[in-house]
Amino acid sequence: MKLLDGKKLSLELQTEIAAEVEAHVANGGRKPHLAAILIGDDPASKAYVGHKVKACAKAGFESSLIEREGDISQSELLDMVRELNEDDSIDGFIVQLPLPSHIDNQAVIEAVKPSKDVDGFHPENVGRMALGLPTFLPATPGGIMTLLERNGVKTTGMHAVVIGRSDIVGNPMTTLLSRNAEPGNCTVTQCHSRTVDLKSHTLKADLIIAAVGKPHFVTADMVKEGAVVVDVGINSIEDSSRKSGRRLTGDVDFDNVAEKCSLITPVPGGVGPMTIATLLQNTLRARLASKR
Ligand code: NAD
C-alpha cells in the first residue's frame, strides 16, 4: 500500500502557485485576493476558513475574512454577496457552508457572480463543468482529480464507485470521473443512502471515493484487493489519548482497508489539503482572467 499524500502535494502546488503570483506581480499585476464570508461560530467552519486564510498568505495572496453573527438575516447576507460581486479589489470569494438553517443556501449560492465563484457551486459553473467547458471546478472533487493525476493514477477504464450524492462532493465527483479525459474515463457507479447492498458495488470497484460523513463506514470487507481508496470524510470522534479528547478521522477504516488497497488517502493529510490548494488555483485563475 502507498499513501496518496495530499499534504505533500498541496505544499508543492502552493509553491507553484506562489511562483506564478510572484511572476504576475513582477509584471505589474496585482496579487490575487480571496474573500471568505463566515457566518456564526461553528468550530469546524472556523477551522476550515482559518486554514484557507493561512494558505492565502503562504501563496502570496491577499485575503479578507468577513465574519458575522449566526442571526444575520438572509437579505443582509445577500447584500454582502452583492457588495463582493461589485468590489473590483476581490477576485474570488466563498461563503463557508453550512449556513444557519434560516438561510436559503441555494439563494446565496446563486447570488455569487459566476466569475468570482471560486468554490464552483453556482449553477452556471456546475453546468459548465458538466459540459466539460473551462470553469472553476468545485475544490474537493477538483483536488481529488489533481491528487490522482499527479500521483500517476491512470483512471481510464477503471470501475469507480462514488459513495455520496452531495452537490459539493459526490455529484461533481461522478461527473469528473466519467468525463472523456484522463483522469476520468471511468465507468462510475454512484451510491447513496438509498442504495441497496452497497458492498456488492464497492467490491467491484477499482476506485472508491467515500464521501459519506460517517466514521469508518467503509470497512475492509467492502474493498477489493488492490483498489485505490480516496477518503473524503472528516469526522470528529472521541479519543481519550488526546488532550482535547477528540480527533479527526475519515469515512474509511484506514488501518484495515490500507492492508488491502494499492493506494489510499490518509485523514487528515489527504483530501483536505488538496481542497485548499484547488481553491487557491481557482482564485489565481480568477485573478489572471480578470481585466481589472
Ligand atoms: P452530505 O451529508 O451532504 O452527503 C453524504 C452522502 O452520503 C449523502 O449523499 C448520502 O446519500 C450518502 N450516504 C449516507 N448514508 C449512506 C449509506 N448508508 N450508504 C451510502 N451512502 C450514504 O456530506 P458531504 O458534504 O458530501 O460530505 C461528506 C463527508 O466529506 C463529510 O464527512 C464532510 O465533512 C467531508 N468533506 C470533506 C471535505 C474535504 O475537504 N476533505 C470537503 C467536503 C466534505
Boltz pocket constraint, residues with backbone or C-beta under 6 A from the ligand:
constraints:
  - pocket:
      binder: B
      contacts: [[A, 140], [A, 163], [A, 164], [A, 165], [A, 166], [A, 167], [A, 168], [A, 169], [A, 170], [A, 191], [A, 192], [A, 193], [A, 194], [A, 195], [A, 198], [A, 210], [A, 211], [A, 212], [A, 213], [A, 214], [A, 231], [A, 232], [A, 233], [A, 234], [A, 235], [A, 271], [A, 272], [A, 273], [A, 275]]
      max_distance: 6.0
